[in-house]
Amino acid sequence: MSNYTVVTTIYNEPIRIIPLLENFKHIENLIVLMDPADTQSEPVLIKNGVNYVKRPVGYNSFSESEKVEWILKHINTDYFLIAYASMFFTKSLLNQFELVSKENKYDGIKTSMVYLSHGKIVQRPFLIKKATACYFYRKSSIRAELAQIHDEFKLSSESIYLFLKPNLENSIHVYRDDDMPIITSKHIGYAKREAKEFIVNYNQSKMTYGKILYITFKSFLSGYFRMGGFLAGTEGLLYHFNFAIYKYLVYSHIWELQNNRTFTINRINHSNDRLKQLGIKQQFNHE
């Protein structure tokens, strides 16, 4: 029996969860956390005899720390792996997870990530080879209060990591399965959450015209060249340009929040301006 638990969250993904279940068919401790509105995945899970728990109504409005605390309550082993439906884990990686969970020496494993889109590798450690992503953790080392978007499961500062060599066998493979409009719609939701998180934690860092440009272009150039996106041709260009747009959405919304230029305020200001041009006294305020 495995000494760690595999935890995955899904929403209406009957096609993508089939290879996911196959990937972990030898792991006894597999928990699927399913969206309560999911009507398509449940039959697949029942057919394969997989344990699942429906997330509570309103889960998406939980804070990041509340989400982490809820997930941890469902894990009975000291080690666990967070796996998403877009991921694939090689046999080499699974062996490393099993070994670390038995040795009880490390608090987490850091691996590299390989991203695939339209059938090609569009991002991987290329010029600077690092293993920086952590998806395998010791449960007792998690600090839920430190959870952030894209980095929910954070370990304590004293944690000891096993760093794996950043090759294909030791990398987590992530497949971008959705087309461009769907990816963009997902980015909009994430961008709003990340911008609000920035305001709470780093609002003293003023967002400027120069910073928005710098971050956007750096995101594209860093991924496209440093992570080998240019090797994938058009597929690499689409992937990294899309990611740069995501960063632009995040930091432009930070600027809006810091300068009180949010959607509702814009509507009030624009309505007042149109009334003024019609010779009508302003009648809307920001209160």
N, C-alpha and C positions, 0 to 999 in steps of 0.2 A: 504494500500500500504506500502511496506517495506521502511524503512528509510535508507537502505544501498544497495549498488550495489554489485552483484557477478560478478567477472571478471575471466574468464578462458581462457587459451591459449591452442590451440590444433593443431595437425598436423596428418592428415590421421588416425583418431581414431573413426570410425563409431560405433565400438562395445563398447568402453569404455565410449563414451559420452552419451549413452542411460541411464545408471544408474545415470550419472551426472545430466542430464536434469531432471530425475525423482526426484533426491535429492532436486532440487531447483524449482520444478514446481509451488510452491506457491509464489515464489519470482518474483515480477514484473520486477525488475531491474536486468536483466541478460544480460551480454555482452560477446560474444565469440569472441576472437581475433584469427583469423585463418591464418595459413600460406598461402601465395599466391599460392603455388604449390599444395595445398590440393585439391584433386579431389573426395575424398570419403566422407568427413564429410558434405560437403555443402548440399547434398540432404536430409540428416537427419535433419539438422537445419531448412531447408525450410519447411519440412513436419511438424515439431513441432512448427513452427512459432517463432523461436528464432532469436533475433537480432544478427548479426555478422558483424565484420569489418575485412577486410583482411589486414594483416600487410604489410607495404611497402616493396618493393623489396630492398634487402640489409639490412633488419632489423637485421639479425644475426651478421652483422659486426658493428652494433651500439655499443657504449660503454654502460656499465651497467646503467649509469646515463641517457643517451639518451633514452634507452628503457623505463626506469621508467617515464621520462617526457612525452613520447609518450603515454604510457598507461594512465597516469593521465588525459590527455586531453579528454579522452573518458568517464570519470566518472563525473556524474552530482550531486551525493549526497556527503555529507561530510564524510560518512563512507563507506568503501568498504571491501570486502572479496576476497582474492586471492585464487582460487580453481583450482587444476590441475585434469586432467582426472583420475589420479590414486587414488584420495581421496574420502572419504566418511565422511559426517558430520551428527552426530546424531541429533535427534530432540532436545535434551537437549542443544547442542551447538548452534543450530540455534535460540533457544529461548533466549539464552544469548546474541547472536549478536543483536537480535531485541531489547532487553531490553537496552543494552548499547547505541545503536544508538538513542533510544528515550530519554534516560536520559541525553545524551551529557556530561557525566562526565569524561570518560576515553578516552585516546588517542589510546589505543590498548588493545587487549586481548591476554594473554599468556596461551597457553594450552600445554599439553603433546602430544606426538606423539606415535602411535602404528603402527608398521610395520608388514605386513602380506606377507608371501611368500609361495608358494606351499600349500596354505590352512592352514598354521599355523602362529600363532603370533611368530615372530622371534626377535622382539625388542619392549620393553616397559619399562616404569619406574619400576624398580625392587628393587634394593638395595637403591638407592638414588632417592626418588620420588620428581620430580620437574616438574613445568610447565614452559617451556622455549621458546617454538616456538610461533611466532607471525605471523598470517595470516589475522588478522582483524585489520583495522587501521582507524584512523581519517585522511582524506586526507590532511587537512591543516597542519598536523604535520609532514608530510613526508619530509625528506631531500634528494632530488634526488642526490645531489652531493656526498653523502656518500655511494651510492649504491655499493655493491660488489656481486660477484658471490655467490650464495646460501643465500644471505642476501640482496636482491635488495631493499626492501622497509624498509628503516631505519628511525626511528623517532628521533626527537630531544632529547638531553640528559635530558631535563626537563620533558619529557613525563611521564604521569601517566598511569600505566597498571592495569588491572584487572587480577589477577592470579587465574585460576580455579584449583580445586583439580584434581590431575593427576590420575583419574580413567577412566574406559573404556567409560563411558557416556560423559565425558568432554574432551575426547581425539580425535584428528583428526586421522582417520584410513587411512593408506597409503598402497596400494596394489602394490607389485612388480609383474607386469604382464609379463614381458619379460623373456626369457630364458638367460642363462649365456653368450653366445657369444654376444647377442644384448646389454645386460647390460654393458659388457666390452667395446664394441665399443662406447657406450655413455660416459663411464668413460674416455676414451682416449681424447675425445673432451673437457670435463670438466676439466681434469687434465692440459691440455695445457693452458686453460684460467686461471685457479686458480694459476698456477705457474707464469705466466706472471704478474698477479695481485700482487702476492707476491713480485716479483722483483721491481715493481714500488713503492710499499708501504713499504717494509721491507728489501730491498736489503742489508742493513747494517748488518743484521743477517745472518752470514755465515752458509751455509748448510754443514754439515760434515758427515763422515761415521757413527759416533755414533748417530747423530741426526736422520739420515734416519732410522737406525735400531730401535731406541727408539720409534719414532713416529709410525712406521709400527706395531710393536708389541703392543704398547699401544693401538692403534686403535682397534686391534683385541681383546685383553684381556678386554678392557673397555666395548666394546659392547657385547661380548660373555658372560661375567660373570656379569658385573654391570647392563646391560640392559636385562638380562635373556635369551640371545640367546641359552644357553646350554639346556634350558627347551624344545626347539623345536627339539632336536636331529639333524639329518642330515641337515634338512632345515635351522636350526639356524647356523650350521657350515658353510654351503655354503654362506649364506647371509653375515656373519661377516668376513669371510675370503676374500670374494670378496671386501668388503668395505676396508679392510686393504690393499689389492692390489691397490685399488684406491689411498689411501693415499701414498703408495709407489711410484706410478706413478707421483703424484704431486711433492713430495719432491725430487725424483731422477731427475726430469726435472728441478727443481730449481737449483740443483747442476750443471747440464749441462749448464744452462744459466749463472750462476755465474762464471763458470770456462771456458767459451767460448768453450764448447764441444758439440755444437749443431750439428744437422744432416749434414748440409752443410760443416761445419768445419771438421767433422769426415771424410766425403768423400774425402776432399782435402788432409787431413793428410794421410789417408790410400792409396790414389792413389800415393802420393809422395813416401810413403814407398815401395810400390810395384815396382815403377820405379827405386828406389835406389837399390833394390835387383837385378834388371835386369841390373844394371850398367849404367842406364840412368840418366842424370842430372835432378834434380827436376825442374818442369816447372809450377807448380801451386802455387798460393799464396792465402792469405785470403782476399785480397782486392776486 
